[in-house]
Amino acid sequence: MSAKFKKRYNKRSLIISASVILLIIPAIIAIGVKLFNDRKYNLISFIVTFLACIPFFAKFEQRKPRPREILCISVMSTLSVVGRLIFVMLPGFKPVTAITAITGAFLGPESGFLTGALSAIISNIYYGQGPWTPFQMLTWGLLGFIAGILSKFNLMENKIVIILYGIFSGIVFSLMMDIWFVLSIDGLFTWEQYYMAIIAALPFTIIYCISNVVFLLLLYRPIGEKLERVKLKYGLMQN
């Protein structure tokens, strides 16, 4: 594959990924809220799961992903789910965002998004499915995607950036879930209720931020180095 074609190919796959993640999936969730009044959340969750796979497969449209590549995503999703279950007694203190971000940073933005989305829907088999599930899928997936984008510019190699990302991701997760909370009250979104929800959730937001920073600092290098070795040994995630 020539450098010119590879650049054009990567740009096209990134456009597809961004369109699905930033436009189509939020639109599907909005339809679920407005049209179905949040009552068809299982259907919306499965649609989001299907759409979450599109960016991943779009990256490999010139060849089918090998089983080892799909296995890497499965392993990282499993680690994320197990981590969430292990810390069930500590609300808000979970390694899900960290593991999702690590996946995005080392395996690519599309893989990060898929890992985050799968982590939410699979772990909620234990925690309980509900209208919040699609919001969690979108939020965790988006955070994995952003980590992957940052990694393309080698920003995730800097410990300060990792700490800032942990704080940023904790705030984003809280803000996104506050949107669902406001909508769950009466199906309407008002800025007054949203501001109140943000203030009420402030202690949990702080916990999210601390949790993300702690797990990123603890897990980023150990897991990342193993993913790098697997990528080099088997030639994974190469266009």
Secondary structure by P-SEA (a helix, b strand, c coil): ccaaaaaaaaaaaaaaaaaaaccaaaaaaaaaaccccccaaaaaaaaaaaaaaaaaaaaaccccccaaaaaaaaaaaaaaaaaaaaacccccccaaaaaaaaaaacccaaaaaaaaaaaaaaaaaaaccccaaaaaaaaaaaaaaaaaaaaaacccccaaaaaaaaaaaaaaaaaaaaaaaaaaacccccaaaaaaaaaaaaaaaaaaaaaaaaaaaacaaaaaaaaaaaaaacccccc
